[in-house]
């Protein structure tokens, strides 16, 4: 555990702590080894009831006992009780405080969380970019650590935690994967979880190489309003439709554009034979224009 925490580079950290076991281990381990780097502890009440309130109170108490500042967020009344909405509300809260404190968000996700996410992405028929899952983004020092090791640490240090009852609710896909699908697959194919971890690692390496290539191909669009980037045609001349399917999501991401499958397919088929001044629209107001010598990707905040 301490090796995983020590591997984190020096920085200024905002710890995202839910009150569950994994995040309470993160809080304890970081306070022991890297307390001077912790800008604050952030906890969020999803508005799901007594357990959520108890978790927030626990985090406040334990963070303050360790001499750490605490910031608390709360879901607006009437927020729908689904995973996506909760995630968006929590992310907005964490992002705002990270900006305010000039810190990076650190979460307590473990190896098991990564494996579950890879399974979910497989169920969605994700490609390598998606299969990298939690290895692709974010600061997660416990990601190489399994839940058994986390549980052993929590027991050894007598840590108190609060389990959210929603973690047992089979209406949520992650819970079905964790409690039903993964145990069944591991029983039928011993080592399946390790295979998922390795798959995610290979996908993350592939994604890193692709992102490095995208960084080489893209430059800021001088004189363009908002988030816009330019890709010179010459280096990508001869790229096939299959190649563009791979390239476009990484290139568009440099303009803050997230492409859905339909947009990727349209852009991939359009690019090899694009006509001068041709434009295709993407979701959320983003678009790609071919000038004859460059492709210009304009984000949804760029002028029209």
C-alpha positions as CSV (number, residue, x, y, z in Angstrom):
1,X,0.0,0.0,0.0
2,X,2.7,2.5,1.0
3,X,4.6,1.6,-2.1
4,X,1.7,2.6,-4.3
5,X,1.3,5.9,-2.4
6,X,5.1,6.6,-2.6
7,X,5.0,6.0,-6.4
8,X,2.8,9.1,-6.7
9,X,4.9,12.1,-8.0
10,X,5.1,15.2,-5.9
11,X,2.1,17.4,-6.4
12,X,-0.8,19.2,-4.8
13,X,-3.8,16.9,-4.3
14,X,-7.5,17.1,-3.7
15,X,-8.5,13.8,-2.2
16,X,-12.0,12.5,-3.3
17,X,-13.3,10.6,-0.3
18,X,-16.7,9.0,-0.2
19,X,-16.5,7.4,3.2
20,X,-16.3,3.9,1.7
21,X,-13.5,1.6,2.6
22,X,-11.3,2.2,-0.5
23,X,-11.4,6.0,-0.2
24,X,-10.9,5.9,3.6
25,X,-7.8,3.9,3.0
26,X,-6.7,6.5,0.5
27,X,-7.3,9.2,3.1
28,X,-5.4,7.4,5.8
29,X,-2.4,6.4,3.6
30,X,-2.1,9.8,2.1
31,X,-2.3,11.6,5.4
32,X,0.5,9.3,6.8
33,X,2.9,9.6,3.8
34,X,2.0,12.8,1.9
35,X,0.0,15.0,4.2
36,X,1.9,18.2,3.3
37,X,0.8,17.7,-0.3
38,X,-2.9,17.4,0.4
39,X,-4.7,20.6,-0.4
40,X,-8.0,19.4,1.0
41,X,-10.3,16.4,1.3
42,X,-13.5,16.5,-0.8
43,X,-16.7,14.6,0.0
44,X,-20.0,14.7,-1.8
45,X,-23.5,13.9,-0.5
46,X,-25.5,12.3,-3.3
47,X,-28.7,12.9,-1.4
48,X,-29.5,9.2,-1.2
49,X,-30.4,9.2,2.5
50,X,-29.1,8.5,6.0
51,X,-26.1,6.4,4.8
52,X,-24.9,9.2,2.5
53,X,-25.2,11.8,5.3
54,X,-23.3,9.5,7.7
55,X,-20.6,9.0,5.2
56,X,-20.1,12.8,4.8
57,X,-20.0,13.2,8.6
58,X,-17.4,10.4,8.9
59,X,-15.2,12.0,6.2
60,X,-15.4,15.4,7.8
61,X,-14.5,14.0,11.2
62,X,-11.6,11.8,10.1
63,X,-10.1,14.5,7.8
64,X,-10.2,17.1,10.5
65,X,-8.7,14.6,13.0
66,X,-5.8,14.3,10.7
67,X,-5.4,18.1,10.4
68,X,-6.7,18.2,6.8
69,X,-9.1,20.8,5.3
70,X,-12.5,19.5,4.1
71,X,-14.9,20.7,1.4
72,X,-18.4,19.2,1.1
73,X,-20.7,19.1,-1.9
74,X,-24.4,18.1,-2.1
75,X,-26.5,17.0,-5.0
76,X,-29.4,19.5,-5.7
77,X,-32.8,18.4,-4.5
78,X,-34.6,16.3,-7.0
79,X,-31.5,15.0,-8.7
80,X,-32.4,11.7,-10.4
81,X,-31.0,8.6,-8.7
82,X,-29.0,7.1,-11.5
83,X,-25.3,6.5,-11.8
84,X,-24.7,8.9,-14.7
85,X,-26.4,11.8,-13.0
86,X,-24.6,11.2,-9.7
87,X,-21.2,10.9,-11.5
88,X,-21.8,14.2,-13.4
89,X,-22.8,16.1,-10.2
90,X,-19.8,14.7,-8.3
91,X,-17.4,15.5,-11.1
92,X,-18.6,19.0,-11.4
93,X,-18.1,19.6,-7.7
94,X,-14.6,18.0,-7.7
95,X,-13.5,19.9,-10.8
96,X,-14.6,23.3,-9.4
97,X,-12.7,22.7,-6.2
98,X,-9.6,21.4,-8.0
99,X,-9.6,24.7,-10.0
100,X,-10.2,26.7,-6.9
101,X,-7.4,25.0,-4.9
102,X,-5.0,24.6,-7.9
103,X,-4.9,20.9,-7.1
104,X,-5.4,17.6,-8.9
105,X,-8.2,15.2,-7.9
106,X,-7.0,11.9,-6.4
107,X,-9.4,9.0,-6.1
108,X,-9.3,5.6,-4.3
109,X,-10.1,3.4,-7.3
110,X,-8.5,-0.1,-7.1
111,X,-7.5,-2.8,-9.5
112,X,-10.9,-4.4,-9.0
113,X,-12.6,-1.2,-10.1
114,X,-10.5,-1.2,-13.3
115,X,-11.4,-4.8,-14.0
116,X,-15.1,-4.0,-13.6
117,X,-14.8,-1.0,-15.9
118,X,-13.1,-3.1,-18.6
119,X,-15.9,-5.6,-18.4
120,X,-18.5,-2.8,-18.7
121,X,-16.6,-1.5,-21.8
122,X,-16.5,-4.9,-23.3
123,X,-20.2,-5.2,-22.9
124,X,-20.5,-1.9,-24.9
125,X,-18.1,-3.3,-27.6
126,X,-15.6,-0.5,-26.8
127,X,-12.4,-0.2,-28.8
128,X,-8.8,0.1,-27.4
129,X,-9.4,3.8,-26.5
130,X,-12.3,2.8,-24.2
131,X,-10.7,-0.4,-22.9
132,X,-7.9,1.6,-21.3
133,X,-10.6,2.6,-18.9
134,X,-9.2,4.1,-15.6
135,X,-5.6,3.6,-16.7
136,X,-6.0,6.3,-19.3
137,X,-6.9,9.3,-17.1
138,X,-7.0,10.6,-13.6
139,X,-4.7,10.2,-10.5
140,X,-5.4,6.9,-8.9
141,X,-2.5,5.7,-6.8
142,X,-4.3,2.6,-5.5
143,X,-5.1,1.3,-9.0
144,X,-2.5,-1.4,-8.9
145,X,-3.8,-2.6,-5.5
146,X,-6.5,-5.2,-5.1
147,X,-9.5,-4.9,-2.8
148,X,-8.1,-7.7,-0.6
149,X,-5.0,-5.7,0.1
150,X,-7.1,-2.6,0.7
151,X,-9.3,-4.5,3.1
152,X,-6.3,-5.8,5.0
153,X,-4.9,-2.3,5.4
154,X,-8.3,-1.0,6.7
155,X,-8.4,-3.8,9.2
156,X,-4.8,-3.4,10.3
157,X,-5.4,0.3,10.9
158,X,-8.9,-0.1,12.4
159,X,-10.4,2.3,9.9
160,X,-14.0,3.2,10.1
161,X,-16.0,3.3,6.9
162,X,-19.6,3.6,5.7
163,X,-20.9,1.4,2.9
164,X,-23.5,3.0,0.7
165,X,-26.5,0.6,0.4
166,X,-26.7,1.5,-3.3
167,X,-23.5,-0.5,-3.8
168,X,-25.7,-3.6,-3.4
169,X,-28.4,-2.4,-5.7
170,X,-28.5,-4.7,-8.8
171,X,-30.3,-2.0,-10.8
172,X,-26.9,-0.5,-11.4
173,X,-24.8,-2.2,-14.0
174,X,-21.5,-2.0,-12.1
175,X,-23.1,-3.8,-9.2
176,X,-24.4,-6.6,-11.4
177,X,-20.9,-6.9,-12.9
178,X,-19.2,-6.9,-9.5
179,X,-21.6,-9.2,-7.7
180,X,-22.9,-11.5,-10.4
181,X,-21.2,-11.4,-13.8
182,X,-17.5,-11.3,-12.7
183,X,-17.7,-14.0,-10.1
184,X,-19.5,-16.3,-12.7
185,X,-16.9,-15.5,-15.3
186,X,-14.0,-16.1,-12.9
187,X,-15.4,-19.4,-11.9
188,X,-15.9,-20.5,-15.5
189,X,-12.6,-19.1,-16.7
190,X,-10.1,-18.9,-13.9
191,X,-7.8,-15.9,-14.4
192,X,-10.5,-13.9,-16.3
193,X,-10.0,-10.9,-14.1
194,X,-6.2,-10.9,-14.6
195,X,-6.9,-11.1,-18.4
196,X,-9.1,-8.0,-18.1
197,X,-6.4,-6.2,-16.2
198,X,-3.8,-7.1,-18.9
199,X,-6.2,-6.1,-21.6
200,X,-6.6,-2.7,-20.0
201,X,-2.9,-2.3,-19.7
202,X,-2.3,-3.1,-23.3
203,X,-5.1,-0.7,-24.3
204,X,-3.6,2.1,-22.2
205,X,-0.2,1.7,-23.8
206,X,-1.8,1.8,-27.3
207,X,-3.8,4.9,-26.3
208,X,-0.7,6.6,-25.0
209,X,1.1,6.0,-28.3
210,X,-1.9,7.2,-30.2
211,X,-2.1,10.4,-28.1
212,X,1.6,11.0,-28.6
213,X,1.0,10.8,-32.4
214,X,-2.0,13.1,-32.1
215,X,0.1,15.7,-30.3
216,X,2.6,15.6,-33.1
217,X,-0.1,16.1,-35.8
218,X,-2.1,18.8,-34.1
219,X,-1.4,22.5,-33.7
220,X,-3.5,25.3,-32.3
221,X,-5.7,27.1,-34.8
222,X,-4.2,30.7,-35.0
223,X,-6.9,33.3,-35.2
224,X,-9.7,30.8,-34.6
225,X,-12.1,31.6,-31.7
226,X,-12.7,29.1,-28.9
227,X,-11.3,25.6,-28.9
228,X,-10.0,24.9,-32.4
229,X,-7.1,22.8,-33.7
230,X,-5.5,22.3,-37.1
231,X,-4.1,19.1,-38.7
232,X,-1.9,19.5,-41.8
233,X,-3.0,17.3,-44.7
234,X,0.4,16.2,-45.8
235,X,1.3,13.9,-42.8
236,X,-2.1,12.2,-43.0
237,X,-2.3,11.9,-46.7
238,X,-3.1,8.3,-47.6
239,X,-4.7,7.4,-44.3
240,X,-7.5,4.9,-44.9
241,X,-11.0,5.0,-43.5
242,X,-10.0,2.5,-40.9
243,X,-7.0,4.7,-39.9
244,X,-9.3,7.8,-39.6
245,X,-11.6,5.8,-37.3
246,X,-8.7,5.5,-35.0
247,X,-7.2,9.0,-35.4
248,X,-10.3,11.2,-35.3
249,X,-11.3,10.7,-31.6
250,X,-7.7,11.5,-30.5
251,X,-7.4,14.5,-32.8
252,X,-10.8,15.9,-31.9
253,X,-10.0,15.6,-28.2
254,X,-7.3,18.2,-28.6
255,X,-10.2,20.7,-29.4
256,X,-12.2,19.4,-26.4
257,X,-14.5,17.5,-28.7
258,X,-15.8,14.0,-27.7
259,X,-16.9,12.2,-30.8
260,X,-19.6,9.6,-30.6
261,X,-19.6,6.5,-32.8
262,X,-21.8,8.0,-35.5
263,X,-19.6,11.1,-35.7
264,X,-16.4,9.0,-35.9
265,X,-17.8,6.9,-38.7
266,X,-19.0,9.9,-40.7
267,X,-15.7,11.7,-40.3
268,X,-13.7,8.6,-41.2
269,X,-15.6,8.1,-44.4
270,X,-15.5,11.8,-45.3
271,X,-11.8,12.6,-44.7
272,X,-10.1,10.6,-47.5
273,X,-12.1,12.3,-50.2
274,X,-12.9,15.6,-48.5
275,X,-13.4,18.5,-50.9
276,X,-12.0,22.0,-50.3
277,X,-14.0,24.1,-47.9
278,X,-16.2,21.0,-47.1
279,X,-17.5,20.8,-43.5
280,X,-19.2,18.1,-41.5
281,X,-21.1,18.7,-38.3
282,X,-20.5,16.7,-35.2
283,X,-22.6,16.5,-32.0
284,X,-22.9,19.4,-29.6
285,X,-22.2,22.0,-32.3
286,X,-18.6,20.9,-33.1
287,X,-17.5,20.5,-36.7
288,X,-14.6,19.7,-39.0
289,X,-13.6,21.7,-42.0
290,X,-11.2,20.8,-44.8
291,X,-9.4,23.9,-46.2
292,X,-7.5,22.1,-48.9
293,X,-4.3,22.0,-47.0
294,X,-5.6,21.4,-43.4
295,X,-8.4,19.9,-41.4
296,X,-9.7,22.3,-38.8
297,X,-11.6,20.9,-35.8
298,X,-13.7,23.5,-34.1
299,X,-15.2,22.8,-30.6
300,X,-18.7,23.7,-29.7
301,X,-17.4,27.0,-28.2
302,X,-15.8,28.2,-31.4
303,X,-17.4,30.8,-33.6
304,X,-19.3,29.9,-36.7
